[in-house]
């Protein structure tokens, strides 16, 4: 039976934890209900609900109006809600993988990932595969059919989505020319990537550098995409106050064969926005520019 709602709440348990690197852990969630889950792109976003401040696990009721009920809950009993990316979905096995950035006990998500044990329960709001339109949204990777060249820039928070994008590109009959820049905390956080003749991946080890500065500098030093021109340099860019609003600008896939997907700390993404459009002359319509988080602002 088709569903009228694109998303639904799934009750799941922690099946296993896999440490991918010192700062990245794969959480595998499982439930027979996951057989009804869907993912429409490698950067498919979902909402995870972690224990409330009083330690009680999420038990949100299914059905219409769940968000209003969520907001109406007493603060210390309201589950902590955070946005994550589906890394792998094995619906037929009732399993879904979510990759977590670990940063100690500083937030509900990282704290849960470190402490949780197999069998612990949680809830996830994810696409319902029974949704009649077959597209629940919540993703931005929508490249043009004539994909010839890709620019992929991500810090650790966007790395799961970026790795999924690389997997999708590698599976193409003729993968596009791809430049990838990944900023991570340490050398040990470098993950295995696919390989094809047109792919170059530059790992940027943050160490003591400020978040986002290395990926901005690396892109500025790189050879500009072949689709850059002087035409875009006269384009006016709207101002975005990244301390008050989310920087989230989406590409229009009707453009020619270049496509950019850039996600990470908001100030870094803003700098790359200005550089790529104003200095390199890349069409704004060819770029996904997404501020996943803001330095010194509470998050996961």
Secondary structure, DSSP 8 states (H G I E B T S, - for coil): --BSSSEEEEEEEEEEEEEEETTEEEEEEE-GGGGGEE--STT-EEEEEE--TTS-------STTHHHHHHHS-GGGS-EEEEEEEEEEEGGGTEEEEEEE--TTSSHHHHHHHH--TT-EEEEEEEETTBTTS----------TT--EEEEEEEGGGHHHHHHHHHHHHTSTT--EEEEEEEESSGGG-------TTEEEEEEE-TTS-TTHHHHHHHHHS---TT--SGGGG-------TTTS--EE---TTS-SEEEEEEEEHHHHHHHHHIIIIIS---GGGEEEEEEE-TTS---
